[in-house]
Amino acid sequence: MIDPNNPVNLNPQDLSGQQNSQVDPSFLPKDSNVYIRTMNTDLSNLKNQGGEALPYVETPTSIPNIPSPVGPAPVAMPAIDISVQAPVESKPEVVVNNPMPSMSIPTPVNEQPSTLDNLTQKLNELNPNASMPSMPQPSPTSFPVNNLSSNLNTDLNNLITPEEFSPMANVDPNEGTPKGKSKLMILIAILGLGILLVIGIIVMRSRAATPKINVKTNNPNTLVPPTTIAMAPVTKPSPFMPLKNAFQLSDINIDISKSPEIVNQVKDEAKILLAPNEFKVIAPKIKNTYLTATEVVNAFVDNAPQSLMDNLLEKYLVYSFYGEVHPALGIILQVKSENVEAIKTDFLTWETNRNMVKNTADLWLFSPKTPKTKVFKASEILGASVRSFEYPEKEAALTYAFYNNYIIITTSLESVNSALIHIQNGDTPVIK
């Protein structure tokens, strides 16, 4: 057997001895620093350590005649027939770190070694420095084979490639799914549960936000007539104590509109000065009840024409206007449109002998001086028919105006002008 660790063996020689020249070094493999463990070295180690050699059987070998290649061709390895009968008693561990480069040795023509000794002799002639260990010769039993690998029995193959060197020797067949894959499956399951939870929350919120609509269907065959609820008049409880014996009841309405307290308290509110040209509405109430238009006229005007009192409507205003010099108090009344001309005629009669001037003295917020004129002057302001009785002071004149079905009575021309501006096309409610 050729020792691959011996560099001499890497120089192929002609087995026939006819070609003694060495091969060109450029075709030889480079020296390797890798130690290659072979069966030959293991056998030598076993023999040196006192162990027994593997029982080989000397059998005749047959080497086929191979024609020599022309020129310096690579040497072909001869086929060797080896028969092994006895089992191998010990299996030394074989580790192949680097496979030996393939070599071919040309077989000499017409020369066929018959025994293992002849083969060994030929190998020693090729490698004079290599020492082949002697092997025991068991009983000759042989059977024809074609190559070296097929001549090795099961025990010898196990010696070359032991079971513990199998790539699948350390694989656990019962090992489950790798941990990385199992972790990935767990993460996917958690992510799926999270997505389902989010979708459930969104659906629940949308259902909660949707108002519930109860649709009631009436049977067309049964018609229910609409029911009308009679609202009972709301009356305040009686403040009087009950009596036992028979008695007489006299229910009277007390007119408090002539009370000076109404005039005084309204004037006190109007005298609270604001900025010039400001318009303030005053809403008089008694026990949280607003005064009526009739009560307002009776409070501030004496001996008013009967036509005015008979045609008054519910709507009215009490206001104060703040001029550059004096504040002015005024009232705005609404009358029936069809009787406006009759009321105008009565107002002209009311002017005579300064009766109107005397009967409206409670509208003044200050005491004016004696007027020089003795009659009312007619004018027109913002489409309204205006008549005024002027006083010596600035912004002082008893004035009344008719605009559509409105009647304005105040103490200055500036106050009439502001009142007309506010009531024309007015759309803002005073009390909301």
Stockholm file with secondary structure:
# STOCKHOLM 1.0

chainA/1-432         MIDPNNPVNLNPQDLSGQQNSQVDPSFLPKDSNVYIRTMNTDLSNLKNQGGEALPYVETPTSIPNIPSPVGPAPVAMPAIDISVQAPVESKPEVVVNNPMPSMSIPTPVNEQPSTLDNLTQKLNELNPNASMPSMPQPSPTSFPVNNLSSNLNTDLNNLITPEEFSPMANVDPNEGTPKGKSKLMILIAILGLGILLVIGIIVMRSRAATPKINVKTNNPNTLVPPTTIAMAPVTKPSPFMPLKNAFQLSDINIDISKSPEIVNQVKDEAKILLAPNEFKVIAPKIKNTYLTATEVVNAFVDNAPQSLMDNLLEKYLVYSFYGEVHPALGIILQVKSENVEAIKTDFLTWETNRNMVKNTADLWLFSPKTPKTKVFKASEILGASVRSFEYPEKEAALTYAFYNNYIIITTSLESVNSALIHIQNGDTPVIK
#=GR chainA/1-432 SS CCCTTCGGGGSCCCTTSSCCSCCCGGGSCCCCCCCCCCHHHHHHHHHHTTCCCCCCBCCCCCCCCCCCCSSSCCCCCCCCCCBCCSCCSCCCCCCCSSCCCCCCCCCCTTCCCCSHHHHHHHHHHHCTTCCCCCCCCCCCCCCCCSSHHHHSCHHHHHHHSCGGGCTTTTCCTTCCSCHHHHHHHHHHHHHHHHHHHHHHHHHHHHHHHSCCCCCCCCCTTSCCCCCCCCCCCCCCCCCSCCCSSCCCCCCCCCCCTTCHHHHHHHHHHHTSCCSTTCEEEECCEETTEECCHHHHHHHHCSSCCHHHHHTEEEEEEEEEEECSSCEEEEEEEEECGGGHHHHHHHHHHHHGGGHHHHHTGGGCSSCCCCCSCCSCEEEEETTEEEEEEECSSTTCEEEEEEETTEEEEESCHHHHHHHHHHHTTCCCCSCC
#=GC SS_cons         CCCTTCGGGGSCCCTTSSCCSCCCGGGSCCCCCCCCCCHHHHHHHHHHTTCCCCCCBCCCCCCCCCCCCSSSCCCCCCCCCCBCCSCCSCCCCCCCSSCCCCCCCCCCTTCCCCSHHHHHHHHHHHCTTCCCCCCCCCCCCCCCCSSHHHHSCHHHHHHHSCGGGCTTTTCCTTCCSCHHHHHHHHHHHHHHHHHHHHHHHHHHHHHHHSCCCCCCCCCTTSCCCCCCCCCCCCCCCCCSCCCSSCCCCCCCCCCCTTCHHHHHHHHHHHTSCCSTTCEEEECCEETTEECCHHHHHHHHCSSCCHHHHHTEEEEEEEEEEECSSCEEEEEEEEECGGGHHHHHHHHHHHHGGGHHHHHTGGGCSSCCCCCSCCSCEEEEETTEEEEEEECSSTTCEEEEEEETTEEEEESCHHHHHHHHHHHTTCCCCSCC
//
